[in-house]
Amino acid sequence: MLRDLWRLRLYVAGVCLLAVLAGAAVLYKISFPPQSRSYDVGVATARILVNTPSSQVVAVSPRGSDRLGWQADLLASLMVDGAIKSAIAQRASLKPSQIVGVTDAATSPSASGPAPLSAPSGPRAFVLTTHVLTDSTGSNLPIIELDAQAPNRAAAARLADAAIAGLTDYLGSQAALERVPDANRLQVTNLSVHATTESRGPSVVISIAAFILVVGLGCASILAVLALARASRASAREHLDDSELLVWDVGPTPDEHIIDLVAARRTEVASPGT
């Protein structure tokens, strides 16, 4: 196979060129503007417990606990849009338009299920993503998990803290506006906040893998075409008569010698007892 590929090295060179283009396409992601380099962003993850005034953690079947999953789903949706998002932006010293909100919470039934997440990318993006945890049966738990992305780790932690504080401010202001007594107010509790730094952008490893894959497929295709051509020539030889087969086999013998060989072969075939 290596000898065959060396004989067809011009085709192999074309395959390698195509593989380089494929690797570059993966590296640059064919996007505008192209992301030619990886970059670091800050990411913070937090969990918020939606609770009743009589904590469901210690109380047995407190009043209103059966609706907490639905209320957590509703709050997860409101946190990425509307008044709660504005409260979060104010706490984070940002404009509401600077924060991109993404959620997989669904406040109304849908035959196709919730829309897939599509968080934007980029080293300067502020992204807040929320979803509600579920149990083994798929029922909503009263726990909202949020992911905050920012240009650096400290900014991501501030955005996560602002999300929790903004949600608390909104619930408190709405309860005061509607004069909901403390015994009936929904409570939210910060369970944890963890911030870290992650690398994003195109991966050189994936680009190299794409290059190797294209080279492998290209060389395999070249060998397959060559094998088909040889099989076709072998099939054609099986249908030749004796004289044509002799001419085929002698290769680059001079024409005069070929004629003599063919004549001798015909005489041998025509002789009695042969």
ChimeraX attribute file (.defattr): number of C-alpha atoms within 10 A of each C-alpha:
attribute: neighborCount
match mode: 1-to-1
recipient: residues
	/A:1	9
	/A:2	9
	/A:3	8
	/A:4	11
	/A:5	16
	/A:6	11
	/A:7	11
	/A:8	15
	/A:9	13
	/A:10	11
	/A:11	15
	/A:12	17
	/A:13	13
	/A:14	13
	/A:15	21
	/A:16	19
	/A:17	15
	/A:18	16
	/A:19	24
	/A:20	19
	/A:21	16
	/A:22	19
	/A:23	23
	/A:24	18
	/A:25	15
	/A:26	21
	/A:27	23
	/A:28	19
	/A:29	17
	/A:30	12
	/A:31	10
	/A:32	7
	/A:33	8
	/A:34	12
	/A:35	17
	/A:36	16
	/A:37	12
	/A:38	14
	/A:39	14
	/A:40	17
	/A:41	22
	/A:42	21
	/A:43	26
	/A:44	25
	/A:45	21
	/A:46	21
	/A:47	22
	/A:48	23
	/A:49	18
	/A:50	23
	/A:51	23
	/A:52	21
	/A:53	16
	/A:54	18
	/A:55	15
	/A:56	16
	/A:57	10
	/A:58	8
	/A:59	10
	/A:60	10
	/A:61	12
	/A:62	15
	/A:63	14
	/A:64	14
	/A:65	18
	/A:66	11
	/A:67	12
	/A:68	20
	/A:69	20
	/A:70	18
	/A:71	19
	/A:72	25
	/A:73	25
	/A:74	16
	/A:75	20
	/A:76	28
	/A:77	24
	/A:78	19
	/A:79	26
	/A:80	23
	/A:81	16
	/A:82	11
	/A:83	15
	/A:84	24
	/A:85	26
	/A:86	21
	/A:87	24
	/A:88	29
	/A:89	20
	/A:90	15
	/A:91	19
	/A:92	22
	/A:93	12
	/A:94	15
	/A:95	14
	/A:96	20
	/A:97	11
	/A:98	12
	/A:99	23
	/A:100	18
	/A:101	22
	/A:102	23
	/A:103	24
	/A:104	18
	/A:105	23
	/A:106	17
	/A:107	15
	/A:108	8
	/A:109	8
	/A:110	9
	/A:111	5
	/A:112	6
	/A:113	11
	/A:114	14
	/A:115	11
	/A:116	9
	/A:117	11
	/A:118	11
	/A:119	15
	/A:120	11
	/A:121	14
	/A:122	16
	/A:123	17
	/A:124	13
	/A:125	16
	/A:126	25
	/A:127	22
	/A:128	27
	/A:129	22
	/A:130	26
	/A:131	22
	/A:132	26
	/A:133	18
	/A:134	14
	/A:135	8
	/A:136	6
	/A:137	6
	/A:138	8
	/A:139	12
	/A:140	21
	/A:141	18
	/A:142	23
	/A:143	24
	/A:144	25
	/A:145	19
	/A:146	24
	/A:147	23
	/A:148	28
	/A:149	33
	/A:150	26
	/A:151	19
	/A:152	19
	/A:153	21
	/A:154	16
	/A:155	20
	/A:156	28
	/A:157	25
	/A:158	17
	/A:159	29
	/A:160	28
	/A:161	21
	/A:162	21
	/A:163	29
	/A:164	22
	/A:165	19
	/A:166	24
	/A:167	22
	/A:168	19
	/A:169	16
	/A:170	18
	/A:171	17
	/A:172	16
	/A:173	11
	/A:174	12
	/A:175	16
	/A:176	13
	/A:177	9
	/A:178	8
	/A:179	10
	/A:180	13
	/A:181	9
	/A:182	12
	/A:183	9
	/A:184	13
	/A:185	17
	/A:186	19
	/A:187	17
	/A:188	21
	/A:189	14
	/A:190	16
	/A:191	12
	/A:192	11
	/A:193	17
	/A:194	14
	/A:195	21
	/A:196	15
	/A:197	17
	/A:198	13
	/A:199	12
	/A:200	15
	/A:201	17
	/A:202	18
	/A:203	16
	/A:204	15
	/A:205	11
	/A:206	13
	/A:207	22
	/A:208	17
	/A:209	14
	/A:210	21
	/A:211	22
	/A:212	17
	/A:213	14
	/A:214	20
	/A:215	21
	/A:216	14
	/A:217	12
	/A:218	19
	/A:219	18
	/A:220	14
	/A:221	13
	/A:222	16
	/A:223	16
	/A:224	12
	/A:225	11
	/A:226	15
	/A:227	12
	/A:228	11
	/A:229	12
	/A:230	12
	/A:231	12
	/A:232	11
	/A:233	11
	/A:234	11
	/A:235	11
	/A:236	10
	/A:237	14
	/A:238	9
	/A:239	10
	/A:240	12
	/A:241	9
	/A:242	13
	/A:243	14
	/A:244	12
	/A:245	14
	/A:246	15
	/A:247	16
	/A:248	13
	/A:249	10
	/A:250	12
	/A:251	9
	/A:252	9
	/A:253	10
	/A:254	9
	/A:255	10
	/A:256	8
	/A:257	11
	/A:258	17
	/A:259	13
	/A:260	11
	/A:261	16
	/A:262	17
	/A:263	13
	/A:264	12
	/A:265	14
	/A:266	13
	/A:267	12
	/A:268	12
	/A:269	12
	/A:270	10
	/A:271	8
	/A:272	7
	/A:273	6
	/A:274	7
